[in-house]
Amino acid sequence: MALELVTGYWGMEHVTAEQDADLNAGIIGSGNYVLNIGEKMRAEAVSANQVRIFDGIFMAYGRQCILGDGEYEDVTIENGTPGLLRNDMIVVKYKKDEESGKENVTFAVLKGETGSVAKDPVPNRQDIRTGAFESEVPMYRVKINGLAIEKIEALFGIPMTNDDLSKKTSDLDTKVKKMSSALGSFAYWDNVSTGESGAKSLSMSRSMRADHMYLIFVRRLNGSNEIHPPYGYLLFMRSTGWNFAVIGSENEVTKKDISNGKLALTFKDTQWTRMTVYEVM
């Protein structure tokens, strides 16, 4: 096989559903999603054994399935049993004819086991991209309590649109600016480590300035699989002294001292530790 131009003129029809699906999956993801448009395929129980799914666009493995604007489809759920629980699953069932290659999708219901504890049925979820001829993609969990549909839970994600991302980015930028105006801006100041062999103390290499505030992050490494939570200090320097607030819980720090503007930490035992410092401008 050679490199192929998909979005280009060949003088004949050549773009395939597989290529279109790969583009969708590359942009949105290969999981199961409902796009943020229309009714977003919301589901509601219209009777004790019927769930109505409203319009929207469902995607799985990049394949697009649609219920047009204003449309809906009713899915039948088998009646429950008084006093017992059951979880059914509404799936989008994909099928491909092995001879003709024709593909189609339908809603289907996988019935769970009835009992005192509800368990999800297991869908036959096969990867369409690798050539599966049938796949059951989860869409909704229908929780049945006795004879009633108790709850309908979505089993898909709703990806953000570019408009959503732009708005969230703008909101985040606004929050950062507000925080910066309250706290000032941050400038990288120092980064020191005891080294992998460790030490019983660690000191900054760069002196802090008087009448400035510093945000200091400390993380113990120790070269093991154990994950030590980071901690830190919000520290204010004056020419006549200094004060600080601890962020989180220190890890076996027995002493803190400043000499010539450099913070030094003393540990109970030998530690492989890193300290990163930012000046609050």
DOTI-787719 format. One record per residue (C-alpha): x, z, y; residue in one letter; residue number from 1. Coordinates in pm, whole numbers, plus 50000, padded with zeros to 5 digits. Layout:
N
      c1      c3      c2   type   seq
       X       Z       Y      A   NUM
...
END
This chain:
281
      c1      c3      c2   type   seq
   50000   50000   50000      M     1
   50116   49921   50353      A     2
   50031   50061   50695      L     3
   49682   49950   50795      E     4
   49526   49906   51140      L     5
   49177   50056   51121      V     6
   49057   50021   51480      T     7
   49154   49659   51512      G     8
   49005   49308   51460      Y     9
   49078   49144   51126      W    10
   48827   48860   51142      G    11
   48623   49040   50877      M    12
   48453   49376   50815      E    13
   48714   49621   50693      H    14
   48650   49977   50823      V    15
   48535   50200   50537      T    16
   48327   50516   50523      A    17
   48633   50695   50381      E    18
   48840   50602   50687      Q    19
   48566   50715   50923      D    20
   48534   51044   50732      A    21
   48910   51102   50751      D    22
   48896   51060   51129      L    23
   48610   51312   51154      N    24
   48789   51559   50926      A    25
   49111   51522   51124      G    26
   48935   51604   51451      I    27
   48675   51860   51343      I    28
   48806   51987   51008      G    29
   48732   51918   50643      S    30
   48512   52225   50593      G    31
   48133   52243   50619      N    32
   48006   52236   50976      Y    33
   47694   52182   51183      V    34
   47762   52016   51515      L    35
   47645   52172   51838      N    36
   47361   51931   51906      I    37
   46981   51935   51878      G    38
   46835   52220   51672      E    39
   47172   52258   51496      K    40
   46990   52235   51161      M    41
   46847   52582   51203      R    42
   46641   52709   50909      A    43
   46330   52923   50901      E    44
   46102   53043   50624      A    45
   45758   52883   50665      V    46
   45616   53049   50352      S    47
   45724   53273   50065      A    48
   45875   52976   49883      N    49
   45952   52718   50150      Q    50
   46237   52687   50401      V    51
   46222   52435   50684      R    52
   46546   52279   50811      I    53
   46531   52126   51157      F    54
   46721   51838   51316      D    55
   47096   51824   51362      G    56
   47418   51690   51218      I    57
   47589   51838   50912      F    58
   47947   51751   50822      M    59
   48157   51819   50513      A    60
   48484   51649   50416      Y    61
   48431   51449   50735      G    62
   48108   51296   50603      R    63
   47825   51296   50857      Q    64
   47467   51373   50747      C    65
   47184   51370   50998      I    66
   46825   51475   51051      L    67
   46713   51280   51358      G    68
   46588   51435   51680      D    69
   46256   51613   51622      G    70
   46270   51568   51244      E    71
   46271   51839   50979      Y    72
   46274   51872   50603      E    73
   46110   52139   50388      D    74
   46301   52279   50091      V    75
   46115   52455   49811      T    76
   46241   52790   49681      I    77
   46124   52922   49345      E    78
   45906   53234   49373      N    79
   46078   53569   49349      G    80
   46006   53857   49113      T    81
   45837   54179   49234      P    82
   46084   54465   49270      G    83
   46393   54251   49211      L    84
   46650   54068   49423      L    85
   46787   53715   49411      R    86
   47018   53499   49618      N    87
   46949   53126   49620      D    88
   47169   52873   49793      M    89
   47059   52563   49980      I    90
   47330   52299   49946      V    91
   47388   51946   50066      V    92
   47427   51756   49741      K    93
   47648   51447   49753      Y    94
   47632   51179   49485      K    95
   47819   50854   49438      K    96
   47713   50593   49184      D    97
   48014   50521   48964      E    98
   47921   50154   48914      E    99
   47794   50041   49255      S   100
   47984   50293   49469      G   101
   47667   50369   49665      K   102
   47654   50720   49813      E   103
   47370   50948   49921      N   104
   47297   51310   50007      V   105
   46996   51537   49955      T   106
   46910   51903   50006      F   107
   46912   52096   49680      A   108
   46856   52459   49581      V   109
   47083   52651   49346      L   110
   46896   52944   49194      K   111
   47078   53275   49166      G   112
   47035   53543   48901      E   113
   46744   53784   48937      T   114
   46827   54153   48915      G   115
   46873   54482   49094      S   116
   47179   54333   49266      V   117
   47169   53984   49413      A   118
   47458   53749   49337      K   119
   47531   53408   49485      D   120
   47511   53106   49255      P   121
   47835   52905   49233      V   122
   47813   52553   49377      P   123
   47991   52262   49214      N   124
   48198   52192   49523      R   125
   48425   51899   49447      Q   126
   48654   51726   49696      D   127
   48490   51400   49797      I   128
   48812   51271   49951      R   129
   48992   51280   49616      T   130
   48720   51072   49451      G   131
   48458   51320   49327      A   132
   48128   51154   49232      F   133
   47926   51469   49294      E   134
   47966   51770   49520      S   135
   47746   52063   49625      E   136
   47834   52186   49973      V   137
   47688   52530   50070      P   138
   47459   52534   50371      M   139
   47234   52843   50355      Y   140
   47206   53161   50151      R   141
   46842   53255   50097      V   142
   46804   53627   50024      K   143
   46489   53696   49825      I   144
   46349   54048   49795      N   145
   46059   54065   49553      G   146
   45818   53788   49648      L   147
   45942   53750   50006      A   148
   46225   53560   50169      I   149
   46408   53846   50337      E   150
   46683   53661   50521      K   151
   46842   53318   50560      I   152
   47216   53319   50626      E   153
   47417   53019   50746      A   154
   47721   52927   50537      L   155
   47869   52680   50783      F   156
   48058   52694   51110      G   157
   47964   52537   51444      I   158
   48279   52390   51599      P   159
   48321   52398   51975      M   160
   48283   52077   52172      T   161
   48545   51964   52423      N   162
   48312   52094   52696      D   163
   48303   52434   52522      D   164
   48683   52442   52495      L   165
   48725   52341   52859      S   166
   48487   52615   52972      K   167
   48657   52880   52758      K   168
   48999   52769   52882      T   169
   48874   52790   53240      S   170
   48722   53135   53177      D   171
   49047   53256   53018      L   172
   49248   53122   53311      D   173
   49019   53309   53551      T   174
   49059   53634   53354      K   175
   49438   53596   53344      V   176
   49447   53540   53719      K   177
   49231   53848   53776      K   178
   49457   54053   53549      M   179
   49765   53918   53725      S   180
   49623   54009   54063      S   181
   49558   54361   53935      A   182
   49882   54413   53747      L   183
   50108   54150   53896      G   184
   50282   53872   53704      S   185
   50520   53928   53413      F   186
   50881   53812   53398      A   187
   51101   53822   53088      Y   188
   51370   54087   53139      W   189
   51555   54183   52824      D   190
   51559   54144   52445      N   191
   51783   54359   52225      V   192
   51808   54446   51857      S   193
   52000   54688   51640      T   194
   52077   54402   51403      G   195
   51973   54378   51041      E   196
   52212   54652   50933      S   197
   52026   54891   51164      G   198
   52131   55180   51387      A   199
   52010   55523   51492      K   200
   51974   55419   51857      S   201
   51895   55112   52065      L   202
   51964   55057   52435      S   203
   51863   54789   52684      M   204
   52139   54552   52790      S   205
   52003   54490   53139      R   206
   51938   54758   53397      S   207
   51586   54804   53535      M   208
   51533   54797   53911      R   209
   51404   55085   54117      A   210
   51043   55071   54237      D   211
   50948   54827   53961      H   212
   50723   54858   53657      M   213
   50820   54740   53307      Y   214
   50628   54658   52991      L   215
   50843   54734   52687      I   216
   50753   54628   52333      F   217
   50926   54782   52030      V   218
   50899   54667   51668      R   219
   51066   54821   51365      R   220
   51169   54555   51110      L   221
   51377   54733   50842      N   222
   51403   54419   50626      G   223
   51132   54527   50384      S   224
   50781   54416   50294      N   225
   50637   54715   50477      E   226
   50475   54618   50806      I   227
   50538   54872   51080      H   228
   50290   54857   51370      P   229
   50450   54772   51705      P   230
   50441   55015   51993      Y   231
   50550   55011   52352      G   232
   50586   55174   52691      Y   233
   50451   55105   53037      L   234
   50736   55242   53249      L   235
   50782   55287   53624      F   236
   51131   55321   53771      M   237
   51219   55508   54089      R   238
   51564   55569   54232      S   239
   51503   55939   54179      T   240
   51349   55923   53829      G   241
   51109   55748   53599      W   242
   50781   55799   53413      N   243
   50601   55618   53136      F   244
   50291   55590   52916      A   245
   50315   55525   52542      V   246
   50124   55228   52400      I   247
   50036   55283   52032      G   248
   50228   55523   51807      S   249
   50606   55552   51821      E   250
   50797   55504   51496      N   251
   51028   55804   51442      E   252
   51157   55806   51801      V   253
   51322   56143   51867      T   254
   51456   56083   52217      K   255
   51413   55854   52517      K   256
   51668   55845   52796      D   257
   51768   55620   53087      I   258
   52128   55581   53198      S   259
   52228   55333   53469      N   260
   51876   55191   53459      G   261
   51885   55116   53085      K   262
   51634   55271   52847      L   263
   51784   55406   52525      A   264
   51582   55509   52219      L   265
   51713   55746   51955      T   266
   51560   55733   51604      F   267
   51527   55992   51330      K   268
   51692   55759   51077      D   269
   51872   55425   51078      T   270
   51633   55148   51183      Q   271
   51640   54771   51220      W   272
   51447   54754   51547      T   273
   51391   54504   51828      R   274
   51300   54586   52189      M   275
   51160   54323   52429      T   276
   51118   54399   52799      V   277
   50910   54235   53074      Y   278
   50917   54321   53440      E   279
   50578   54343   53612      V   280
   50629   54156   53939      M   281
END
